Amino acid sequence: MNPVTTSAAAERVPAPVADAPAHWAGVFAMTLCVFGLIASEFMPVSLLTPIATSLGVSEGWAGYGIAISGAFAVITSLSIRRIAGDLDRKTLLLLLTVLMGVSGVIVSLAPNYPVYMVGRALIGVVIGGFWSMSAAIAMRLVPPQSVPKALAVFNGGNALATVIAAPLGSYLGGIIGWRGAFMCLVPVALVALVWQWISLPSLKVATRSGVTPSVFAVLRRPLVLRGMAAAGVFFCGQFMLFTYLRPFLETVTRVDVATLSLMLLALGVAGFIGTVLIGGFIKTSVYRPLMIIPLLMAAIALTLTVFGQSGSAVFVLLAVWGLVATAAPVAWWAWLAKSLPDDAEAGGGLMVAIVQLAIALGSTVGGLLFDGSGYRATFTASAVVLVVGALLAALTARTTITSGIAAR
């Protein structure tokens, strides 16, 4: 693909200075925004049944609320630099945070399904824009030696939302309804907006003459092409199952709201533990977790089709799922950093697009299968896709070895 010559394409991130001031308050303000984003994105997972009932649609159609947010995140992540142009990145972050709050209001007050989907599309725009810029902004907020720590703090907001969002959404949904649960995210957006406005420095765009390769140019490298394919297939398989956990737990395992919230909490806590533990594994080999994790998740998916009516068995299986599934993105970003050290920004935008597209595709296909053939077909298909993801990760590892790249 030929390079594109635009002012946005010519954007570059100013090189961080070793003795530059660290804006940790800004980092934590953005972390709160991450928490709100992740909570907003996956809140429907724990509220799928009441959303479907209230809007008069099937659970599969309600699940498409996650698919549409993923689709709009893809579009935004690939176009945000061109659309934003020379706009100060602080201003852009503030606008995206406002949009997050607007999305929460629209979803919580939606009188019908189309309006609900509009609100979900807006949160997709925020997700794509924010994650595409997050790493580059972290590099401008702290000195070079502190960038990994800043990114870890961002991921902490992600992990915390994973722990809290689903069980809290289920709990609040049982008390104040699903609309009230979504409305609770609006104050989070408001606090994040004010905190970022106060704590973030001006983040003006520096430009340079010349051309910048298209974000798709990195796909010309066989290693990147295969790795991105493996990542996309993995996340597709994961969300074919994950999106429809609540209807599975309610109709097959037959748990009440309190037990449902407890199971989702266990899944989230295990996921937080997984994000802490995965670092030790990827230090020795980034590919081993990328191959083993999808195989474990495939085995769990198949086991759920057999023991889905046993509450204790499902509890344990979902905890293990959370342990490995939440750790997987950490491994994939580690792979990206090792495989594209010279084009991490382009690779990061592409990774965001691929992951969100995979989430959209997985939740859509999962919904079609869930509505048409039931949970066994959905979970079995998820297992098959996850196995394919493991095989593609193994192929990527082999490409790394044959090309002599150091990412093991």
VOGU-3710 file (C-alpha; in Angstrom, 3 decimals, decimal comma):
1> mnpvttsaaa> 0,000/0,000/0,000  1,357/3,396/-0,960  2,139/5,977/1,705  -0,468/8,628/2,344  0,679/12,239/2,456  -1,487/14,259/4,837  -0,813/16,452/7,818  -2,272/13,768/10,043  -0,167/11,094/8,459  2,884/13,245/9,025
11> ervpapvada> 2,180/13,364/12,735  4,892/12,215/15,044  5,191/11,936/18,795  7,860/14,246/20,205  10,787/12,303/21,587  10,517/12,009/25,377  13,192/13,761/27,362  14,877/11,917/30,206  14,521/14,791/32,676  11,068/15,871/31,507
21> pahwagvfam> 8,462/16,310/34,261  6,257/13,300/34,956  2,516/13,978/34,829  1,387/11,026/36,933  -1,895/12,699/37,828  -2,670/12,719/34,116  -1,767/9,040/33,873  -4,161/8,169/36,694  -6,887/10,377/35,204  -6,557/8,476/31,934
31> tlcvfglias> -6,643/5,216/33,898  -10,027/6,201/35,310  -11,114/6,813/31,729  -9,869/3,318/30,834  -11,953/1,905/33,669  -15,063/3,664/32,391  -14,408/2,564/28,821  -13,951/-1,125/29,644  -16,922/-1,099/31,984  -19,061/0,543/29,295
41> efmpvslltp> -17,872/-1,824/26,580  -18,625/-5,061/28,415  -21,492/-4,065/30,716  -24,007/-5,740/28,341  -22,403/-9,136/29,058  -23,856/-9,162/32,596  -27,132/-7,468/31,577  -27,928/-9,212/28,304  -31,147/-10,887/29,432  -32,876/-7,826/30,944
51> iatslgvseg> -31,735/-5,639/28,032  -33,246/-8,080/25,545  -36,488/-8,319/27,511  -36,832/-4,557/27,928  -36,138/-3,738/24,270  -38,221/-6,621/22,928  -35,423/-8,406/21,082  -33,656/-11,751/21,412  -30,528/-12,167/23,518  -28,553/-12,634/20,307
61> wagygiaisg> -29,737/-9,265/18,983  -28,967/-7,628/22,329  -25,458/-9,107/22,104  -24,915/-7,221/18,872  -24,578/-4,140/21,090  -21,051/-5,373/21,741  -20,544/-6,146/18,060  -21,449/-2,628/16,919  -19,161/-0,987/19,478  -16,340/-3,178/18,185
71> afavitslsi> -17,115/-2,277/14,573  -17,042/1,459/15,253  -13,855/1,063/17,280  -12,259/-0,517/14,200  -13,265/2,374/11,958  -12,121/4,967/14,467  -8,761/3,350/15,244  -7,855/3,356/11,544  -8,966/6,926/10,884  -8,539/8,905/14,117
81> rriagdldrk> -5,219/10,540/13,160  -6,550/11,773/9,831  -9,805/13,033/11,349  -8,120/14,739/14,321  -5,411/16,362/12,227  -3,450/18,911/14,277  -5,970/19,030/17,135  -4,306/19,128/20,552  -4,432/15,569/21,878  -5,575/16,772/25,290
91> tllllltvlm> -8,589/18,383/23,645  -9,221/15,196/21,689  -9,113/13,104/24,873  -11,561/15,455/26,569  -13,946/15,270/23,612  -13,806/11,478/23,645  -14,515/11,443/27,382  -17,557/13,668/26,843  -18,704/11,246/24,146  -18,362/8,371/26,626
101> gvsgvivsla> -20,747/10,132/29,004  -23,179/10,902/26,181  -23,147/7,226/25,194  -24,062/6,200/28,733  -26,996/8,609/28,786  -28,291/7,457/25,397  -28,072/3,756/26,292  -29,710/4,176/29,696  -32,599/6,221/28,272  -32,991/4,302/24,988
111> pnypvymvgr> -36,713/3,887/24,230  -36,072/1,230/21,589  -33,421/-1,010/20,071  -32,138/1,371/17,328  -31,438/4,137/19,871  -29,693/1,617/22,120  -27,455/0,654/19,195  -26,630/4,322/18,508  -25,393/4,646/22,081  -23,316/1,494/21,707
121> aligvviggf> -21,829/2,781/18,450  -20,699/5,959/20,212  -18,806/4,030/22,880  -17,068/2,179/20,049  -15,832/5,505/18,663  -14,396/6,373/22,085  -12,724/2,969/22,471  -11,049/3,129/19,072  -9,865/6,702/19,506  -8,586/6,333/23,045
131> wsmsaaiamr> -6,688/3,060/22,675  -5,084/4,157/19,408  -3,505/7,130/21,183  -2,869/5,704/24,656  0,699/4,462/24,207  1,856/7,582/22,361  0,323/9,834/25,024  1,931/7,820/27,828  5,298/8,500/26,175  4,598/12,236/26,443
141> lvppqsvpka> 3,398/12,218/30,046  6,362/10,520/31,711  10,129/10,147/31,122  11,268/7,235/28,923  12,252/4,991/31,825  8,750/5,355/33,318  6,738/4,581/30,179  6,365/0,844/30,954  5,085/1,728/34,420  2,587/4,197/32,958
151> lavfnggnal> 1,307/1,594/30,515  1,028/-0,889/33,390  -1,122/1,626/35,275  -3,390/1,921/32,218  -3,722/-1,860/32,125  -4,526/-1,768/35,827  -7,640/0,252/35,025  -8,495/-2,335/32,403  -8,060/-5,205/34,861  -10,009/-3,431/37,603
161> atviaaplgs> -12,920/-2,857/35,247  -12,786/-6,536/34,271  -13,047/-7,490/37,946  -15,796/-5,037/38,854  -17,891/-4,279/35,759  -19,631/-7,610/35,158  -20,566/-8,553/38,750  -21,382/-4,967/39,706  -23,464/-4,559/36,558  -25,351/-7,744/37,360
171> ylggiigwrg> -25,857/-6,641/40,980  -26,973/-3,110/40,089  -29,176/-4,473/37,328  -31,019/-6,561/39,909  -31,544/-3,528/42,176  -32,027/-0,484/39,925  -32,433/-2,149/36,524  -30,082/-2,313/33,559  -30,776/1,307/32,654  -29,734/2,464/36,103
181> afmclvpval> -26,569/0,363/35,868  -25,550/2,135/32,663  -26,440/5,541/34,097  -23,981/4,879/36,950  -21,172/5,100/34,379  -22,019/8,718/33,544  -20,586/10,160/36,806  -17,397/8,142/36,161  -17,059/9,851/32,782  -17,701/13,243/34,368
191> valvwqwisl> -15,015/12,760/37,046  -12,552/11,493/34,406  -13,316/14,545/32,246  -12,646/17,049/35,032  -9,544/15,193/36,262  -8,016/15,013/32,779  -8,799/18,670/32,118  -6,958/19,662/35,317  -4,040/17,220/35,223  -3,102/16,743/31,568
201> pslkvatrsg> -0,619/19,165/29,987  -1,102/20,536/26,502  -0,401/17,742/24,007  0,038/19,639/20,770  0,902/17,676/17,666  4,389/18,021/16,250  4,650/17,628/12,484  7,410/16,964/10,073  7,756/17,040/6,306  7,781/13,832/4,314
211> vtpsvfavlr> 5,501/10,827/4,328  4,480/8,248/6,885  3,641/4,708/5,789  0,052/3,567/5,981  -0,950/1,631/9,086  -1,450/-1,391/6,819  2,129/-1,271/5,508  3,383/-3,356/8,448  1,239/-6,251/7,204  3,724/-6,759/4,398
221> rplvlrgmaa> 5,949/-8,478/6,934  5,060/-12,194/7,199  5,647/-12,192/10,960  3,216/-9,340/11,536  0,603/-10,698/9,149  0,560/-14,104/10,820  0,715/-12,697/14,325  -2,156/-10,296/13,714  -4,181/-13,137/12,195  -3,511/-15,286/15,260
231> agvffcgqfm> -4,549/-12,471/17,600  -7,724/-11,794/15,634  -8,763/-15,440/15,578  -8,080/-15,762/19,316  -10,272/-12,795/20,294  -12,993/-13,905/17,889  -13,152/-17,326/19,552  -13,074/-15,816/23,031  -16,022/-13,495/22,484  -18,137/-16,065/20,675
241> lftylrpfle> -18,509/-17,614/24,130  -17,914/-14,762/26,568  -20,670/-12,522/25,193  -23,342/-15,115/25,985  -22,275/-16,199/29,457  -25,255/-14,662/31,236  -27,991/-16,382/29,207  -26,018/-19,642/29,521  -25,779/-19,297/33,301  -29,451/-18,384/33,639
251> tvtrvdvatl> -30,957/-20,957/31,280  -28,544/-23,886/31,603  -26,830/-23,584/34,992  -29,992/-21,881/36,331  -28,363/-19,538/38,828  -30,082/-16,622/40,553  -28,855/-13,032/40,309  -26,749/-13,257/43,482  -24,975/-16,435/42,327  -24,540/-15,004/38,853
261> slmllalgva> -22,841/-11,930/40,294  -20,593/-14,138/42,446  -19,541/-16,227/39,431  -18,750/-13,149/37,380  -16,815/-11,692/40,304  -14,750/-14,883/40,562  -14,064/-14,687/36,831  -12,940/-11,071/37,180  -10,751/-11,636/40,255  -9,085/-14,599/38,550
271> gfigtvligg> -8,484/-12,380/35,529  -6,800/-9,741/37,667  -4,537/-12,447/39,119  -3,778/-13,646/35,599  -2,598/-10,199/34,489  -0,191/-10,137/37,443  1,185/-13,634/36,850  1,566/-13,530/33,066  4,580/-11,215/33,233  6,814/-13,957/34,596
281> fiktsvyrpl> 5,868/-16,306/31,767  6,369/-13,888/28,880  9,847/-12,982/30,129  11,051/-16,457/29,144  8,877/-16,982/26,051  6,134/-14,780/24,678  4,885/-17,494/22,305  4,340/-20,282/24,808  1,428/-18,483/26,545  0,001/-17,448/23,167
291> miipllmaai> -0,230/-21,112/22,177  -1,246/-22,642/25,518  -3,907/-20,110/26,571  -6,285/-20,647/23,600  -5,946/-24,418/23,969  -6,931/-24,195/27,648  -9,867/-21,961/26,780  -11,006/-24,374/24,051  -10,935/-27,221/26,571  -12,996/-25,124/29,011
301> altltvfgqs> -15,548/-24,281/26,314  -16,057/-27,956/25,480  -16,208/-28,940/29,153  -18,943/-26,366/29,750  -21,123/-28,130/27,174  -20,884/-31,307/29,285  -21,016/-29,949/32,846  -23,012/-26,789/32,213  -25,764/-27,800/34,643  -23,370/-28,202/37,579
311> gsavfvllav> -23,021/-24,899/39,418  -19,814/-25,865/41,212  -18,155/-27,134/38,028  -19,135/-24,015/36,088  -17,812/-21,815/38,895  -14,373/-23,432/38,714  -14,298/-23,481/34,908  -15,183/-19,798/34,621  -12,534/-18,873/37,197  -9,888/-20,677/35,123
321> wglvataapv> -11,256/-19,026/31,972  -10,872/-15,602/33,577  -7,352/-16,431/34,790  -6,020/-17,142/31,298  -8,324/-15,090/29,060  -7,621/-11,770/30,794  -3,869/-12,436/30,729  -3,811/-13,099/26,984  -3,946/-9,430/25,851  -0,855/-8,694/27,964
331> awwawlaksl> 1,012/-11,418/26,083  -0,164/-10,107/22,714  0,978/-6,538/23,464  4,323/-7,937/24,616  4,574/-9,752/21,273  3,812/-6,512/19,446  6,504/-4,602/21,312  9,111/-7,267/20,530  8,086/-7,830/16,928  7,600/-4,176/15,892
341> pddaeagggl> 9,991/-2,082/17,992  10,443/0,371/15,111  6,760/0,631/14,137  4,974/0,137/17,452  2,575/3,046/16,861  1,401/1,734/13,490  1,255/-1,788/14,868  -0,696/-0,625/17,896  -3,379/1,048/15,804  -3,636/-2,025/13,627
351> mvaivqlaia> -3,840/-4,306/16,667  -6,695/-2,234/18,125  -8,578/-2,462/14,838  -8,062/-6,206/14,478  -9,014/-6,989/18,075  -12,171/-4,898/17,922  -13,127/-6,375/14,558  -12,593/-9,841/16,022  -14,793/-8,997/19,026  -17,516/-7,741/16,690
361> lgstvggllf> -17,291/-10,828/14,483  -17,148/-13,245/17,410  -20,141/-11,770/19,224  -22,136/-11,640/15,971  -21,453/-15,239/14,961  -21,970/-16,333/18,542  -25,354/-14,609/18,579  -26,451/-16,285/15,359  -25,458/-19,693/16,711  -26,949/-19,060/20,144
371> dgsgyratft> -30,306/-18,010/18,707  -30,372/-20,653/15,975  -28,770/-23,756/17,506  -28,281/-23,156/21,216  -25,355/-22,800/23,562  -23,675/-26,118/22,682  -23,180/-25,055/19,067  -21,898/-21,647/20,205  -19,412/-23,053/22,712  -18,196/-25,783/20,358
381> asavvlvvga> -17,618/-23,259/17,584  -15,717/-21,091/20,062  -13,469/-24,050/20,923  -12,717/-24,747/17,265  -11,819/-21,128/16,567  -9,574/-20,982/19,653  -7,688/-24,083/18,505  -7,128/-22,424/15,129  -5,801/-19,392/16,997  -3,296/-21,582/18,851
391> llaaltartt> -2,121/-23,100/15,570  -1,664/-19,651/14,033  0,345/-18,566/17,086  2,581/-21,601/16,585  2,996/-20,646/12,917  3,934/-17,118/13,985  6,520/-18,505/16,397  8,010/-20,570/13,595  8,149/-17,463/11,386  10,022/-15,648/14,151
401> itsgiaar> 12,605/-18,435/14,361  13,134/-18,686/10,587  13,414/-14,905/10,195  15,928/-14,645/13,021  13,931/-12,159/15,093  14,687/-12,189/18,807  11,108/-12,305/20,078  10,902/-15,836/21,368
//
